[in-house]
Amino acid sequence: MRQGNLLAQLTKKIKRSLRLILLFCLSILVINLLFSIIWKLPQNLHKPVDAFLVLGGSINREIYVAKLAKQYPDLPILISHGSDDPCIFLIFQREQAPIEGVLLEKCAESTFDNFFFSVPILTKWDVHKVKLITSATHLPRAILLARILLGSNGIATELDVAPEKGIPGNNESPLKTALDVTRSLGWALASQVIQPPCFKIDRLAEIDMEKWQERGFTCERQGKLKY
């Protein structure tokens, strides 16, 4: 009987300790989140843009950022699941834009993923303020997720809309926006300690065009590329 009571008491103590540990960890996450939102983000809002983030879905966004790259050759560019590598290479080549600082992230499969995989890269770059490039048809979901997922990590956002002809591939709906915003709010907290890696990243300057030409590739017609 005494052994049973001792076991019950021990179990209670373990549960209480686990609750305290969980509460402590949660408190640390909340403190980090509040620090990013209340302290870092307001400061970074007044800083100049120090990186470009392009959301994939239309070749016109990559054409647009290539033109910007000529004006700001020192700023790094992150293209999140954009066009095929050789298409982006040809765009930058045609525009005579610098390619050394262009990174191609290909893990993202959705708008949420765009930020999910971009935040760790931008954080590693020590980015304070990013120029977010997408299309008008991709709003307001893109900017909402940017405010939540980038802002929760202290990264300020400046929106820039690329000109479009026709309708890009991103489909917007209130339900999709609501679902993405909901999971973004949860991930804003988790991202304070979890930085998911992407293992499908290429540097534009290292693209092997000969291999791509042997394999064959196609680009969006709106790009008007010769290959």
Phi, psi and chi 1 to 4 in degrees:
 res  aa     phi    psi   chi1   chi2   chi3   chi4
   1 MET       -  -44.7 -171.6   71.1  176.3      -
   2 ARG   -63.9  -37.6  -71.8 -177.7   60.2 -173.5
   3 GLN   -63.2  -38.8  -72.7 -177.8  -17.1      -
   4 GLY   -63.1  -41.4      -      -      -      -
   5 ASN   -66.0  -41.4  -70.9  -23.3      -      -
   6 LEU   -62.9  -41.2  -72.4  172.4      -      -
   7 LEU   -64.2  -41.2 -176.5   59.5      -      -
   8 ALA   -64.4  -41.9      -      -      -      -
   9 GLN   -65.1  -41.7  -71.1  175.6    5.4      -
  10 LEU   -63.1  -42.0 -178.9   60.6      -      -
  11 THR   -61.8  -41.7  -57.2      -      -      -
  12 LYS   -61.0  -44.1  -85.8 -173.1  175.8 -179.2
  13 LYS   -63.6  -41.0  -73.8 -178.3  179.7  179.8
  14 ILE   -63.3  -44.6  -67.5  173.2      -      -
  15 LYS   -63.1  -41.3  -72.8 -178.0  177.4  178.7
  16 ARG   -65.1  -40.4 -170.9 -178.6  -58.6  116.9
  17 SER   -65.4  -41.3  -62.3      -      -      -
  18 LEU   -63.9  -40.0  -71.2  174.0      -      -
  19 ARG   -63.4  -40.6  -77.6 -162.7  -64.8  -92.1
  20 LEU   -66.0  -41.0  -71.4  172.3      -      -
  21 ILE   -63.8  -44.8  -67.6  170.5      -      -
  22 LEU   -61.4  -43.8 -177.4   60.8      -      -
  23 LEU   -63.6  -40.1 -176.9   60.4      -      -
  24 PHE   -63.3  -46.5  175.3   76.2      -      -
  25 CYS   -62.1  -43.0  -67.1      -      -      -
  26 LEU   -63.5  -38.5 -174.1   59.2      -      -
  27 SER   -63.4  -40.8  -60.5      -      -      -
  28 ILE   -62.4  -43.1  -64.9  -62.9      -      -
  29 LEU   -61.3  -45.9  -69.3  178.3      -      -
  30 VAL   -64.2  -41.4  171.4      -      -      -
  31 ILE   -62.1  -44.8  -70.2  169.9      -      -
  32 ASN   -61.7  -42.0  -74.7  -19.2      -      -
  33 LEU   -63.3  -47.0  178.9   60.9      -      -
  34 LEU   -63.7  -38.3  -68.7  175.2      -      -
  35 PHE   -61.5  -43.0  175.8   76.1      -      -
  36 SER   -64.8  -43.2  -66.3      -      -      -
  37 ILE   -76.5  -42.5  -64.8  173.2      -      -
  38 ILE   -86.4  -31.5  -63.3  172.8      -      -
  39 TRP  -107.3  -58.2  179.2 -107.1      -      -
  40 LYS   -69.4  -47.3  -72.0  173.3   62.8  177.8
  41 LEU   -60.1  -49.6 -175.9   58.6      -      -
  42 PRO   -58.7  -35.9  -25.4   35.7      -      -
  43 GLN   -67.9  -42.5  -72.1 -171.8  -33.1      -
  44 ASN   -72.0  -22.7  -70.0  -21.5      -      -
  45 LEU   -59.3  -29.6  -78.1  169.5      -      -
  46 HIS   -95.1    1.9  -58.2  -69.9      -      -
  47 LYS   -91.3  159.3  -67.9 -178.3  178.4  179.5
  48 PRO   -72.1  156.1   25.1  -33.9      -      -
  49 VAL   -61.2  131.9  167.2      -      -      -
  50 ASP  -124.0   15.5   49.5    1.2      -      -
  51 ALA  -169.3  155.1      -      -      -      -
  52 PHE  -109.3  137.4  -65.0  115.8      -      -
  53 LEU  -122.8  116.9  172.4   58.7      -      -
  54 VAL  -106.8  124.6 -176.1      -      -      -
  55 LEU   -88.4  127.7  -54.6 -173.9      -      -
  56 GLY   -66.1  161.1      -      -      -      -
  57 GLY   139.5  -13.8      -      -      -      -
  58 SER  -160.1  134.0  166.5      -      -      -
  59 ILE   -67.4  -21.4 -160.3  167.9      -      -
  60 ASN   -65.5  -27.4  -71.9  -56.1      -      -
  61 ARG   -68.7  -36.8  -57.9  171.2 -165.2  174.2
  62 GLU   -73.9  -35.1  -69.3  134.9   12.4      -
  63 ILE   -62.5  -42.3  -65.5  170.9      -      -
  64 TYR   -64.2  -45.3 -173.6   68.4      -      -
  65 VAL   -71.1  -28.8   79.7      -      -      -
  66 ALA   -63.8  -38.7      -      -      -      -
  67 LYS   -68.0  -37.9  -67.8  176.5  179.6  177.6
  68 LEU   -66.8  -34.2  -74.7  175.9      -      -
  69 ALA   -61.7  -29.4      -      -      -      -
  70 LYS   -70.2  -30.7  -68.3 -168.9  -68.9 -176.5
  71 GLN   -80.9  -31.1  -59.0  175.1   44.5      -
  72 TYR  -127.8   69.3  -53.6   96.0      -      -
  73 PRO   -65.3  -18.1   24.3  -34.2      -      -
  74 ASP   -90.6   -8.8  -64.0  -32.5      -      -
  75 LEU   -86.9  132.1  -66.3 -171.1      -      -
  76 PRO   -70.7  152.5   26.0  -33.1      -      -
  77 ILE  -125.9  128.8  -61.6  170.7      -      -
  78 LEU  -115.3  117.9  175.5   57.8      -      -
  79 ILE  -106.0  114.4  -59.6  176.9      -      -
  80 SER   -92.9  107.6  179.7      -      -      -
  81 HIS    45.3   64.2 -152.4  140.5      -      -
  82 GLY   -91.6 -146.3      -      -      -      -
  83 SER   -69.3  172.2  -57.7      -      -      -
  84 ASP   -58.8  147.9  -75.6  -16.9      -      -
  85 ASP   -48.9  -49.5  -64.8    0.4      -      -
  86 PRO   -64.5  -29.7   22.1  -33.4      -      -
  87 CYS   -66.1  -43.7  -58.0      -      -      -
  88 ILE   -65.9  -40.1  -61.0  173.6      -      -
  89 PHE   -59.8  -44.7 -177.2   90.8      -      -
  90 LEU   -66.5  -35.1  -69.5  171.9      -      -
  91 ILE   -62.5  -49.5  -72.0  168.8      -      -
  92 PHE   -66.6  -35.0  -84.4   73.8      -      -
  93 GLN   -65.6  -44.9 -175.4 -179.2   64.7      -
  94 ARG   -62.7  -39.9 -176.5  178.8   65.0 -170.9
  95 GLU   -80.6   -5.1  -63.7  -65.4  -24.6      -
  96 GLN    55.0   44.0  -63.7 -177.0  -29.9      -
  97 ALA   -98.9  149.3      -      -      -      -
  98 PRO   -65.8  141.1   22.9  -32.7      -      -
  99 ILE  -116.2   -5.3   61.8  174.2      -      -
 100 GLU   -62.4  -34.9  -72.8   73.5   18.3      -
 101 GLY   -99.4   19.0      -      -      -      -
 102 VAL  -100.5  123.6 -176.6      -      -      -
 103 LEU  -114.3  136.3 -153.6   63.8      -      -
 104 LEU  -111.7  110.8  -48.9  177.3      -      -
 105 GLU   -98.2  126.6  172.3  -89.1  -60.0      -
 106 LYS  -123.8   23.4  -66.9  173.6  -73.2 -174.6
 107 CYS   -87.9  -29.3  -67.9      -      -      -
 108 ALA   -66.4  138.9      -      -      -      -
 109 GLU  -124.1    2.5  -63.4  -67.3  -17.6      -
 110 SER  -157.9  173.0   65.8      -      -      -
 111 THR   -63.6  -40.4  -56.6      -      -      -
 112 PHE   -58.6  -45.0  174.4   83.0      -      -
 113 ASP   -62.1  -34.7  -73.6   -8.6      -      -
 114 ASN   -50.7  -46.4  -72.3  142.6      -      -
 115 PHE   -82.6  -34.4  -62.1  104.7      -      -
 116 PHE   -54.4  -44.8 -178.5   85.4      -      -
 117 PHE   -92.3  -19.7  -69.7  108.2      -      -
 118 SER   -80.1  -35.5  -66.2      -      -      -
 119 VAL   -55.1  -48.3  167.4      -      -      -
 120 PRO   -60.2  -36.3  -24.6   35.6      -      -
 121 ILE   -69.2  -46.3  -62.3  170.1      -      -
 122 LEU   -63.9  -37.2  -63.7  172.2      -      -
 123 THR   -64.4  -42.2  -59.3      -      -      -
 124 LYS   -63.0  -34.3 -172.9  176.9 -179.9  179.6
 125 TRP   -75.8   -6.9  -74.4   -5.9      -      -
 126 ASP    60.5   43.4 -165.2   27.0      -      -
 127 VAL   -76.6  135.4  169.6      -      -      -
 128 HIS  -100.3  -38.8  -58.5   98.5      -      -
 129 LYS  -143.8  128.1 -172.6  175.2 -175.1  178.2
 130 VAL  -114.6  142.6   68.6      -      -      -
 131 LYS   -92.0  114.5 -176.3 -177.1  -75.8  -70.1
 132 LEU   -90.7  122.2  178.2   68.3      -      -
 133 ILE  -113.6  122.1  -62.4  172.1      -      -
 134 THR  -152.1 -165.9 -172.5      -      -      -
 135 SER  -107.9  158.7  -51.7      -      -      -
 136 ALA   -60.3  -32.1      -      -      -      -
 137 THR   -73.4   -9.2   52.3      -      -      -
 138 HIS   -94.8    4.0 -162.8 -167.1      -      -
 139 LEU   -99.3  156.5  -56.6  176.1      -      -
 140 PRO   -89.6    0.9   34.6  -35.9      -      -
 141 ARG   -57.6  -44.4 -177.6  161.8   53.8  107.2
 142 ALA   -61.4  -45.3      -      -      -      -
 143 ILE   -72.6  -32.9 -167.1   61.4      -      -
 144 LEU   -63.2  -46.9  -78.9  173.0      -      -
 145 LEU   -66.5  -35.5  -92.0   59.2      -      -
 146 ALA   -64.0  -44.8      -      -      -      -
 147 ARG   -60.5  -38.1  -61.2  -74.2 -168.9 -131.4
 148 ILE   -78.0  -54.2  -62.9  169.7      -      -
 149 LEU   -79.6  -36.3  -64.8  170.7      -      -
 150 LEU   -80.1  -44.1  -65.8  177.4      -      -
 151 GLY   -61.5  -36.5      -      -      -      -
 152 SER   -67.4  -15.1   62.3      -      -      -
 153 ASN  -107.3   15.8  -74.5  -88.4      -      -
 154 GLY    79.6    8.5      -      -      -      -
 155 ILE   -94.9  120.6  -58.2  172.8      -      -
 156 ALA   -78.8  154.7      -      -      -      -
 157 THR  -125.3  133.9  -54.6      -      -      -
 158 GLU  -119.6  120.2  179.5 -179.8  -62.9      -
 159 LEU   -83.4  138.2  178.7   64.6      -      -
 160 ASP  -137.2  124.1 -158.8  -16.1      -      -
 161 VAL   -99.2  122.4  177.6      -      -      -
 162 ALA   -77.9  139.5      -      -      -      -
 163 PRO   -66.7  142.4   23.6  -32.2      -      -
 164 GLU  -130.1  152.3  -72.6  -74.5   -4.9      -
 165 LYS  -119.5  118.7  -65.7  177.8 -178.5  178.2
 166 GLY    86.4 -161.3      -      -      -      -
 167 ILE  -117.5  120.6  -59.3  174.3      -      -
 168 PRO   -66.3  179.0  -17.8   30.9      -      -
 169 GLY   -74.2  -16.6      -      -      -      -
 170 ASN   -72.9  122.0  -55.3  102.0      -      -
 171 ASN  -101.9  126.4  -63.2  -44.7      -      -
 172 GLU  -104.3  143.2  -59.7  -57.9  -55.6      -
 173 SER  -155.7  149.7   72.2      -      -      -
 174 PRO   -58.0  -37.0  -25.1   34.6      -      -
 175 LEU   -65.7  -46.6  178.3   59.7      -      -
 176 LYS   -61.8  -41.8 -176.4 -175.1  -71.6 -173.4
 177 THR   -63.0  -44.4  -61.7      -      -      -
 178 ALA   -62.8  -42.6      -      -      -      -
 179 LEU   -65.2  -43.1  -70.0  172.6      -      -
 180 ASP   -66.6  -39.7  -86.3   -5.6      -      -
 181 VAL   -65.2  -40.5  167.2      -      -      -
 182 THR   -61.7  -50.2  -60.2      -      -      -
 183 ARG   -71.9  -25.2   61.0  175.6  171.9  165.3
 184 SER   -67.3  -37.8  -65.9      -      -      -
 185 LEU   -62.5  -39.9  -69.7  170.3      -      -
 186 GLY   -68.4  -42.9      -      -      -      -
 187 TRP   -70.8  -25.7 -174.4 -110.9      -      -
 188 ALA   -56.0  -36.9      -      -      -      -
 189 LEU   -76.3  -46.9 -171.2   61.1      -      -
 190 ALA   -65.3  -31.6      -      -      -      -
 191 SER   -69.5   -7.0   66.0      -      -      -
 192 GLN   -67.9  -23.0  -58.1  -54.8  -54.6      -
 193 VAL  -127.1  -18.6  -68.1      -      -      -
 194 ILE  -106.7  123.3  -57.6  173.1      -      -
 195 GLN  -120.2   91.7  -62.4  -72.5  -58.1      -
 196 PRO   -65.4  129.5   25.2  -34.3      -      -
 197 PRO   -83.1  152.3   31.5  -34.0      -      -
 198 CYS  -114.4  126.4  173.2      -      -      -
 199 PHE   -99.9    9.4  -62.0  106.1      -      -
 200 LYS  -120.4   74.6  -66.2 -171.3  -71.1 -176.3
 201 ILE  -126.6  133.2  -66.1  177.9      -      -
 202 ASP  -125.5  149.9  -70.4  -36.1      -      -
 203 ARG   -94.9  131.0  -65.1 -173.7 -179.9  -81.9
 204 LEU   -59.6  -34.1 -170.7   58.4      -      -
 205 ALA   -68.0  -15.1      -      -      -      -
 206 GLU  -105.9    9.8  -62.6  174.3   -0.4      -
 207 ILE   -67.8  129.8  -61.3  -58.2      -      -
 208 ASP   -93.3   96.9 -169.8  -27.3      -      -
 209 MET   -67.6  -31.7  -73.8  -60.2  -66.6      -
 210 GLU   -62.4  -43.6  -72.7 -173.1    6.9      -
 211 LYS   -64.8  -40.9  -76.8 -172.1  177.1  179.8
 212 TRP   -64.5  -38.9  -85.7  100.5      -      -
 213 GLN   -67.9  -32.7  -74.7  167.6  -13.3      -
 214 GLU   -68.3  -40.1  -70.9  173.8    4.8      -
 215 ARG   -74.0  -35.0  -69.9  169.0   52.2 -175.7
 216 GLY    91.0  145.1      -      -      -      -
 217 PHE  -158.8  161.7   61.7   90.6      -      -
 218 THR  -130.8  148.1   56.3      -      -      -
 219 CYS  -122.5  158.1  -55.4      -      -      -
 220 GLU   -57.6  139.0  -74.5 -176.5   53.4      -
 221 ARG   -61.2  -30.9  -75.7 -176.1  -63.0  173.2
 222 GLN   -64.4  -19.5  -73.3 -164.9   35.5      -
 223 GLY   -71.2  -22.8      -      -      -      -
 224 LYS    50.8   49.4  -62.4  178.0 -179.6  178.1
 225 LEU   -96.8  146.1  -62.7  168.7      -      -
 226 LYS  -104.2  121.5  -64.0  178.8 -179.5  178.6
 227 TYR  -153.1      -   51.1   91.2      -      -
